[in-house]
Amino acid sequence: MKEDRWNIRTLESAEKKWVNIFAKLLWINVSLAFILLGCKGEDVEHTKLVQPTVVKQWIGIPSIPMMTSIKPSEKRNVVIYLVPHADDEVLTFGVPIRNDLQQKKEVYVLLLSKGELSQARDVVNGYYDHESNHPYMAGKVQWCRFHQRLHIPSAEGYSPLSVEEFGQARIKEFIQATAALGVPKENTYVYQLKHGYFGNTPLVLIINDWLKRFPNATFVTMSEIDVQRDHAPVGKVLNRLHQQKVVKFKRNYASVATRMKYRHLKDQYPSISLIHKKDVHYILKAIDVYRAWEPHKGRFGLGYHSVETQFEFLKKNMDTLLLPH
Ligand SMILES: [Zn+2]
């Protein structure tokens, strides 16, 4: 009995102790809530002040040159070409670019990436190295099908191209070819998105940057059914912005690779030819840029070293297919 009573008393005092602790915790909680509520107003104001500056520095996708010289305008005759890689501006868009220029439209051509991971670098260098797309092939030779020989840079008077030098050489071809098409140099812009994976966000940011300058522009790129892995996502992003009515006007063209794979497209969708037949010379001149082999002058014919058959296809089919999406 004695033992039992002692136990009950112990239990009672333990119970009181817990009630006490609980009450203290409750008091701490309530006090904390008051402190936090008191600070809340100041906190929100502080966030409002800081956030926009941080976001502004973060979102810009830089272009070369910067877009500072562009005067914003609501005009309707601006056409902006989103070109995933050097050579696409001729292969897929050469014909519509010529037609737009003939119709006195203001044409801007934006190269989205340097396309530095192309296998053309291994061909021109004559061998694979550790920077190659296939590093496990490092040291192995790479035959040039275009020139029907193995390139040996030291014997031909040039140095093997690093990935960086190769990217710059591709940009050079793009700038020369776009000029050959008749696009004013100041309307040519270069971005450096990651070759092989552009990501949707950078594409949206770039399009938005241009929409801020030209809200009524027509945006042009490839189709979302394109066979090339960088082409289709650009088409998808543009189509989505168009569905959301962010972009008012757009056009999608089938790339040459897509036309070569899906031959039936030609029977289903309108084919766009040159308005002025004489403009074929502009396109042939632009194709020549991608063919020119003068390595000592930094001209490496990189277009032909990577997609010779596509250039030859364009020469035989001087048109392009307008797809719905
Ligand atoms: Zn070659």
Boltz pocket constraint, residues with backbone or C-beta under 6 A from the ligand:
constraints:
  - pocket:
      binder: B
      contacts: [[A, 123], [A, 124], [A, 144], [A, 145], [A, 146], [A, 147], [A, 148], [A, 149], [A, 151], [A, 305]]
      max_distance: 6.0
